[in-house]
Amino acid sequence: MSRRAFTKLRPGRVGSAATDAAPRFDQVREKTFVIVIGAAVFGIVLGGYTARKRGGRWPDIAQYATAFGIAFCLAGILATITLERIFLG
């Protein structure tokens, strides 16, 4: 592929076919990264709340928060991979 053809396909160039058809890759990447972080934070909060509701002491709360955070982070990673494959091909 020639250099001229490559510059036409680079995402982010105004008026190119790549930017007209779909959002830029780095924009999608930033949004999907937020899914992982949000899922992890939600898991930590939910785990801490669950342990506290069950009458756990601080080590129990920390363990639940860690386990829920890891589980929700993995779910967020799977959601990110699925969304990227659907929207970015």
C-alpha positions in Angstrom: 0.0 0.0 0.0 1.4 3.3 -0.9 2.0 6.1 1.6 -0.6 8.3 0.0 -3.2 5.6 0.3 -2.3 5.0 3.9 -2.8 8.6 4.8 -6.3 8.6 3.4 -7.2 5.6 5.6 -5.8 7.0 8.9 -8.5 7.7 11.4 -8.9 11.3 12.5 -8.5 13.0 9.1 -11.4 15.3 8.3 -13.5 14.1 5.4 -11.9 10.7 5.2 -14.1 7.6 4.8 -12.9 6.2 8.1 -14.2 9.2 10.2 -17.4 9.5 8.2 -18.4 5.8 8.7 -17.6 5.3 12.3 -16.2 7.1 15.4 -12.5 7.2 15.7 -10.8 4.2 17.4 -9.3 6.3 20.2 -12.7 7.8 21.1 -14.3 4.4 21.3 -11.3 3.0 23.3 -11.7 5.8 25.9 -15.4 5.1 26.3 -15.0 1.4 26.7 -12.2 1.8 29.2 -14.7 3.7 31.4 -16.9 0.6 31.4 -14.1 -1.5 33.1 -13.4 1.2 35.7 -17.0 1.8 36.4 -17.8 -1.9 36.7 -14.9 -2.3 39.1 -15.9 0.7 41.3 -19.5 -0.5 41.3 -18.4 -4.0 42.3 -16.3 -2.6 45.2 -19.2 -0.6 46.5 -21.6 -3.4 46.2 -19.3 -5.9 47.8 -18.7 -3.6 50.8 -22.4 -2.9 51.2 -23.2 -6.6 51.0 -20.6 -7.5 53.7 -21.7 -4.7 55.9 -25.3 -5.7 55.5 -24.4 -9.3 56.6 -22.8 -7.9 59.8 -19.1 -8.4 58.7 -16.1 -6.7 60.3 -13.6 -4.7 58.3 -11.6 -7.7 57.1 -14.8 -9.2 55.8 -15.9 -6.0 54.1 -12.4 -5.7 52.5 -12.6 -9.3 51.2 -16.1 -8.9 49.8 -15.2 -5.6 48.2 -12.1 -7.1 46.6 -13.9 -10.2 45.3 -16.8 -8.2 43.9 -14.5 -5.6 42.4 -12.5 -8.3 40.6 -15.6 -10.1 39.4 -17.3 -6.9 38.1 -14.0 -5.8 36.5 -13.8 -9.1 34.6 -17.4 -8.6 33.5 -16.5 -5.1 32.4 -13.6 -6.5 30.3 -15.9 -9.0 28.6 -18.4 -6.2 27.9 -15.7 -4.1 26.5 -14.4 -6.8 24.2 -18.0 -7.6 23.0 -18.7 -3.9 22.3 -15.5 -3.4 20.4 -16.1 -6.4 18.3 -19.6 -5.3 17.5 -18.9 -1.7 16.7 -15.3 -1.8 15.4 -15.7 -5.1 13.4 
